[in-house]
Amino acid sequence: MGALQELQVIHIATHDSIGTGEDGPTHQPIELAALYRAMPNILYMRPCDSEEVAGAFKVALQAKHRPSIISTSRQNLPQQSGSRRECVKYGAYVLHEAELATVTVIGVGAEMCFAVDSANELAKVGIVARVVSFPCQRLFEEQSREYRRGILKRKETLVVVIEAYASNGWERYADASISMKSFGKSLPGKDAYNFFGFEGGVIARKVRSYLNDLEEERAFKDEFAEL
């Protein structure tokens, strides 16, 4: 109703995806991100740390004619070097740039730590990866085509998004995803993430395997893949 009536309402959401594992699948909303991203005139933002939370709240305060949802975690998250509150308004920005990169890893919200870890793991085997933070799809869509192309670099790199939600919608921005294909699991948060493959080394191996598949033409870049 807030979106329909163009009301400035600021919602603070918690229990972000599978990270609060002990509460079980009923408190692990793997489908809601797709719902809110599809809803017109609403800003759904997943900040990766307190710096991005500050940026998201500033965006919400300035959004006079649409509601905002700031989707936060209950579990502890690391502060990311390179996160910038002033860049949240663009929807996505480069967290860590790398020259001659082969892969662009998109991290979203609480899963940003896995994006950074996987980029570091890929570097150990000679695969250069850049990291993009992507807190809000709608804000990103409002940027110029040149800006969006410069952030994603889809022609130059393989783009993989890491988010513990359903992957619906990410095919607009990425070539592949590490995402949820089922309901969650009743486990401690760290164990729930591990159970579903959200771990830097596991993600890096999946990306390497997918790069090999592309090289051998067992896969094609224009066919979105859930790894």
Summary of the structure (lengths in Angstrom):
residues: 227
radius of gyration: 16.8
end to end distance: 36.4
largest distance: 52.2
contacts: 777
relative contact order: 0.18
helix: 40%
strand: 15%
